């Protein structure tokens, strides 16, 4: 049975859902989404696990003032308030970054990691993209300067849902509508300027000693695919899976593939 929750953390009211029983799995959403990006995984995995997903500050239904905060400590508090001692973390994009940072800070609380196209604290950032991607990044920059939220949302749908090397509109229908709604909510929220930046994880990945699955889409940004392979090669107990024909959010595009990978990994 799915239960909604609202947790008070400083000024924030963190909104999320918990369902199922058994080993705890915590799902951490991407920076262009909210907890709804995991709808297909929650429906499947809650039959065998206790599954938790929540909207971070700046996303979805969660509300907060612009105060000093840490996503790592917010996650720690979520676990505390839900009385979860240890869990496996499944994070996509920025959610993956938080999963890594949290595991480095609190290794005793994490059983396993699943990282889907993860960001990585301290990782090198490309100074230049391939020409076809660079043109879209410049369009995004112009839209941001004009504060044209609708245009920003459309470009980000192309970059992250269709894929940076794909034509606009590769993914349509209900998935695109969901993306535009999730990202649109985040774009309209007030900017949070006081996040406490984590210590770089890039040089410390080899300190992680837990089962790790890294997943990425064939159509994602080249530098993200390269980063995923770096993570696989650096974390001692890690393995990688590239998902053909998907971009940055394979949990939405090919849920049956991701669900099977997750079930096989946790069994």
Residue pairs with C-beta under 8 A, 6 or more apart in sequence:
1 19
2 17
2 18
2 19
2 42
2 46
3 17
3 18
3 19
4 15
4 16
4 17
5 15
5 16
5 17
5 18
5 54
5 82
6 13
6 14
6 15
7 13
7 14
7 16
7 54
7 77
7 78
7 81
7 82
8 14
9 69
9 74
9 77
9 78
10 64
10 67
10 69
11 64
11 65
11 67
12 57
12 62
12 63
12 64
12 65
12 69
12 74
13 62
13 63
13 64
14 54
14 55
14 56
14 57
14 62
14 74
14 78
15 54
15 55
15 60
15 61
15 62
16 35
16 52
16 53
16 54
16 55
16 78
17 35
17 42
17 52
17 53
17 54
18 50
18 51
18 52
18 82
19 42
19 46
19 50
19 51
20 45
20 46
20 47
20 48
20 49
20 50
20 51
21 49
21 50
22 48
22 49
22 50
23 49
23 50
23 87
23 88
23 111
23 266
24 49
24 50
24 51
24 52
24 84
24 86
24 87
24 88
25 45
25 49
25 50
25 51
25 52
25 87
25 88
25 89
25 90
25 266
26 52
26 53
26 75
26 78
26 79
26 84
26 87
26 88
26 89
26 90
27 35
27 38
27 41
27 42
27 51
27 52
27 53
27 90
27 91
27 95
28 53
28 56
28 75
28 89
28 90
28 91
28 92
28 94
28 95
28 96
28 98
28 99
29 35
29 37
29 38
29 53
29 55
29 56
29 59
29 92
29 95
30 37
30 92
30 93
30 94
30 95
30 117
30 160
30 248
30 249
31 93
31 94
31 95
31 119
31 186
32 93
32 156
32 160
32 179
32 182
32 183
32 186
32 248
32 249
33 59
33 92
33 179
33 182
33 183
33 186
33 249
34 55
34 59
34 60
34 61
34 182
34 185
34 186
35 53
35 54
35 55
35 59
35 60
36 60
36 178
36 182
37 92
37 178
37 182
37 249
37 251
37 252
38 53
38 90
38 251
40 251
40 252
40 255
40 258
40 259
41 51
41 90
41 251
41 255
41 258
41 259
41 262
42 51
42 53
44 255
44 259
44 263
45 51
45 259
45 262
45 263
48 263
49 266
50 84
52 78
52 82
52 84
52 87
54 62
54 78
55 61
55 62
56 62
56 71
56 74
56 95
56 98
57 64
57 69
57 71
57 74
57 192
58 64
58 186
58 189
58 192
59 182
59 185
59 186
59 189
60 182
60 185
60 186
64 192
66 190
66 191
66 192
66 193
66 194
67 194
68 194
68 196
69 192
69 194
69 195
69 196
70 195
70 196
70 198
71 98
71 101
71 195
71 198
72 98
72 101
72 102
72 105
72 198
73 196
75 98
75 102
76 102
76 106
76 109
79 85
79 87
79 109
85 109
86 108
86 109
86 110
86 111
87 109
87 110
87 111
88 110
88 111
88 112
88 113
88 114
88 266
89 99
89 102
89 103
89 110
89 112
89 113
89 114
90 99
90 113
90 114
90 116
90 262
91 97
91 98
91 99
91 100
91 113
91 114
91 115
91 116
91 118
92 116
92 117
92 118
92 248
92 249
92 251
93 116
93 117
93 118
93 119
93 248
94 119
95 118
96 115
96 116
96 117
96 118
96 119
96 120
97 118
97 119
97 120
97 121
97 198
97 201
99 110
99 113
99 115
99 118
100 113
100 115
100 118
100 120
100 121
100 201
100 205
100 208
101 121
101 198
101 199
101 201
102 109
102 110
103 110
103 113
103 208
103 210
104 199
104 201
104 204
104 207
104 208
105 198
107 208
107 209
107 210
110 210
111 210
111 211
112 210
112 211
112 212
112 213
112 265
112 266
113 208
113 210
113 211
113 212
113 213
114 212
114 213
114 215
114 262
114 265
115 212
115 213
115 214
115 215
115 228
115 231
116 214
116 215
116 216
116 250
116 251
116 258
117 215
117 216
117 217
117 220
117 224
117 228
117 248
117 249
117 250
118 214
118 227
118 228
118 231
120 201
120 202
120 227
120 231
121 197
121 198
121 199
121 200
121 201
121 202
122 199
122 200
122 201
122 202
122 203
123 202
123 227
123 230
124 202
126 223
128 134
129 137
129 164
129 221
129 223
130 165
130 222
132 165
133 164
133 165
133 221
136 155
136 158
136 159
136 164
137 159
139 155
140 152
140 155
140 156
140 159
143 151
143 152
143 155
144 152
149 184
149 187
149 188
152 187
153 180
153 183
153 184
153 187
154 168
154 180
156 183
157 168
157 176
157 179
157 180
157 183
158 166
158 168
158 169
159 221
159 248
160 179
160 247
160 248
160 249
161 170
161 171
161 175
161 176
161 179
161 247
161 248
161 249
161 252
162 168
162 169
162 170
162 171
162 219
162 247
163 170
163 217
163 219
163 220
163 246
163 247
163 248
164 219
164 220
164 221
164 222
164 247
165 219
165 221
165 222
166 219
166 247
170 219
170 247
171 179
171 247
171 253
175 252
175 253
178 252
179 249
179 252
205 231
205 234
205 235
206 234
206 235
206 236
208 235
208 236
209 236
209 237
210 237
211 237
211 265
212 231
212 235
212 237
212 238
212 239
213 238
213 239
213 240
213 241
213 261
213 265
214 228
214 231
214 232
214 238
214 239
214 240
214 241
215 228
215 240
215 241
215 242
215 243
215 250
215 258
215 261
216 224
216 225
216 228
216 240
216 241
216 242
216 243
216 250
217 242
217 243
217 245
217 246
217 247
217 248
217 249
217 250
217 253
218 242
218 243
218 244
218 245
218 246
219 245
219 246
219 247
220 246
220 247
220 248
221 248
224 248
225 242
228 240
229 240
231 238
231 240
232 238
232 239
232 240
241 261
243 250
243 253
243 254
243 257
243 258
245 253
245 254
246 253
246 254
247 253
250 257
250 258
251 258
